[in-house]
Amino acid sequence: MPRVLIVDDQELIRAGFRLILTARGIDVVGEAGDGAEAVEAERRLRPDVVLMDIRMPAMDGLEATRRIVARSPHCRVLMLTTFDLDRYVYAALAIGASGFLLKDVTADHLAAAVRLVGTGDALLAPSITRRLVQRFATTQPVVHRDLSPLTPREMEVLTLLGRGLSNTELAEELTLSEATVKTHVARIFAKLELRDRAQAVVVAYETGLITPGD
């Protein structure tokens, strides 16, 4: 089970999440009430997963996520938000957050999400992440990120990742085994220094590899 740090400026929300997770056997190692406390708590406690509120006093969740991801690349951050199309969530995905949860998440979904990102995967179905990216990435200038290290096949895989295909769907589309698809995905992540599928979707849109409606 992953070790979890809960970050929110509302004590009742922290207490509720702690109760839900501990009741399902997930170890909550600490809490923090703002971003600055979160950065310090992550340094001391070394959690596997941080549940991070976006809008907090002193230091917001975006800056705290930036600092945590830079210092602890193996720590996974799940953003907590009231709105499913929050501009700050897009920015968080771009800097390395592994997904987001609405604060009205069900107890079972919360526990399942924490377990999922604790394994190193992204929380969101790519199609949900894509909806968020479509809303905000298209208002940004195209990022001139170097995709030249990718082979033609890897470019094809990245394009399909950006369109929201799962590994199973990728295998069917490209007539490959799932094991081969996983190898391609892993190489893309390594070459572009991506943490997970959420960041791959962001890169596909930001570089203009795909556009809304593709």
C-alpha positions in Angstrom: 0.0 0.0 0.0 1.3 3.5 -0.8 2.1 6.0 2.0 0.0 9.1 1.7 0.4 12.8 2.6 -2.9 14.8 2.7 -2.6 18.5 1.9 -5.7 20.8 2.2 -6.3 24.1 4.1 -9.6 22.7 5.4 -9.2 20.5 8.4 -12.5 18.7 7.9 -11.5 17.6 4.4 -8.2 16.3 5.6 -9.9 14.4 8.4 -12.4 12.9 6.1 -9.8 11.7 3.6 -7.7 10.3 6.4 -10.7 8.3 7.7 -11.5 7.0 4.3 -8.0 5.9 3.5 -7.1 4.4 6.8 -10.3 2.4 6.9 -9.2 0.8 3.6 -5.7 -0.1 4.9 -3.8 2.8 3.3 -1.2 4.4 5.5 -1.7 8.2 5.9 1.7 9.4 7.1 0.9 13.0 7.6 -1.2 16.1 6.9 -0.4 19.7 5.8 -2.5 22.9 5.7 -0.8 24.7 2.9 1.8 24.3 0.2 4.8 25.4 2.3 3.9 22.8 5.0 3.4 20.2 2.2 6.9 20.7 0.8 8.5 20.4 4.3 6.3 17.4 5.2 7.2 15.6 2.0 10.8 16.1 2.7 10.5 14.6 6.2 8.0 11.9 5.6 8.8 10.7 2.0 5.3 9.6 1.0 4.6 7.7 -2.1 1.5 9.8 -2.9 0.5 13.4 -2.1 -3.1 14.4 -2.2 -2.7 18.1 -3.0 -5.3 20.9 -2.8 -4.8 23.5 -5.5 -6.0 26.7 -3.9 -4.4 27.3 -0.5 -3.0 30.3 1.4 0.8 31.0 1.7 1.9 28.7 -1.1 -0.6 27.2 -3.5 -0.7 23.6 -4.5 0.8 24.3 -7.9 4.1 25.7 -6.6 4.2 23.0 -3.9 3.8 20.3 -6.6 6.5 21.9 -8.7 9.0 21.8 -5.8 8.0 18.3 -4.7 8.2 16.8 -8.2 11.6 18.5 -8.8 13.1 17.1 -5.6 11.3 13.7 -5.4 10.6 12.4 -8.9 9.2 9.1 -7.6 6.6 10.9 -5.5 3.2 11.0 -7.2 0.9 14.0 -6.7 -2.8 13.9 -7.1 -4.4 17.4 -7.4 -7.6 18.1 -5.4 -10.0 20.6 -7.0 -13.7 21.7 -6.8 -13.9 22.1 -10.5 -13.1 19.5 -13.1 -11.9 22.1 -15.6 -9.6 24.1 -13.5 -6.9 26.0 -15.3 -4.5 25.2 -12.5 -5.0 21.5 -12.9 -3.7 21.7 -16.5 -0.6 23.5 -15.3 -0.1 20.9 -12.6 -0.3 18.1 -15.2 2.2 19.8 -17.3 4.8 20.1 -14.4 4.4 16.5 -13.4 1.2 15.9 -11.3 -0.2 12.4 -12.0 -3.9 13.5 -12.3 -6.6 15.1 -10.4 -9.6 14.3 -8.2 -12.7 16.3 -7.5 -13.3 17.0 -3.8 -16.7 15.2 -4.0 -15.0 12.0 -5.0 -16.5 8.8 -3.6 -14.7 6.9 -0.9 -14.0 3.9 -3.1 -12.8 6.1 -6.0 -10.4 8.0 -3.7 -8.8 4.8 -2.4 -8.6 3.3 -5.9 -7.0 6.4 -7.2 -4.3 6.5 -4.5 -3.5 2.8 -5.1 -3.3 3.4 -8.9 -0.9 6.3 -8.8 1.1 4.5 -6.1 2.0 1.9 -8.7 3.5 4.6 -10.9 0.6 5.1 -13.3 -1.4 8.2 -14.1 -4.8 8.5 -12.4 -7.0 9.6 -15.2 -8.3 7.8 -18.2 -6.4 9.6 -21.0 -9.8 10.7 -22.5 -10.5 12.7 -19.4 -7.0 14.2 -19.3 -7.5 15.0 -23.0 -10.7 17.0 -22.3 -8.8 19.1 -19.9 -5.9 19.6 -22.3 -8.2 20.5 -25.1 -9.7 23.3 -23.0 -6.4 25.0 -22.1 -3.5 23.8 -24.2 -5.0 25.3 -27.4 -4.8 28.8 -25.9 -1.0 28.4 -25.5 1.6 28.9 -28.3 3.0 25.7 -29.7 5.9 24.4 -27.6 9.1 23.7 -29.7 10.0 20.6 -27.8 12.5 18.3 -29.4 10.8 15.2 -30.5 13.7 14.1 -32.8 14.9 11.3 -30.4 11.6 9.4 -31.2 11.5 6.9 -33.9 8.7 7.1 -36.5 6.9 4.3 -34.6 7.3 6.1 -31.3 5.9 9.3 -32.8 2.9 7.3 -34.0 2.5 5.9 -30.5 2.7 9.3 -28.9 0.1 10.7 -31.3 -2.3 7.9 -30.3 -1.5 8.4 -26.6 -2.5 12.0 -27.1 -5.8 10.9 -28.6 -6.6 8.9 -25.4 -5.9 5.3 -26.5 -5.2 2.7 -23.9 -2.4 0.2 -24.3 -5.0 -2.4 -25.5 -6.4 0.0 -28.0 -2.9 1.0 -29.2 -2.1 -2.7 -29.7 -5.2 -3.2 -31.8 -4.7 0.0 -33.8 -1.0 -0.8 -34.6 -1.4 -4.6 -34.8 1.2 -5.1 -32.1 1.3 -7.1 -28.9 0.5 -5.2 -25.7 4.1 -6.0 -24.5 5.5 -4.3 -27.5 3.3 -1.3 -27.0 4.4 -1.0 -23.4 8.0 -1.1 -24.5 7.3 1.8 -27.0 5.5 3.8 -24.3 8.3 3.3 -21.8 10.9 4.4 -24.4 8.9 7.6 -25.1 8.7 8.4 -21.4 12.4 7.9 -21.0 13.5 9.9 -24.1 11.2 12.8 -23.4 11.6 12.6 -19.6 7.9 12.1 -18.9 6.4 10.8 -15.7 3.3 9.2 -17.1 0.5 9.2 -19.7 -1.0 12.5 -18.4 2.2 14.3 -19.4 2.4 12.5 -22.7 -1.1 13.8 -23.6 0.0 17.3 -22.6 3.2 17.1 -24.8 1.2 15.8 -27.8 -1.0 18.9 -27.6 1.6 21.4 -26.7 3.9 20.5 -29.6 1.0 20.5 -32.1 1.4 16.8 -32.7 -2.3 16.6 -32.4 -5.0 19.3 -32.2 -8.6 19.3 -30.8 -10.9 17.2 -33.0 -8.2 14.8 -34.2 
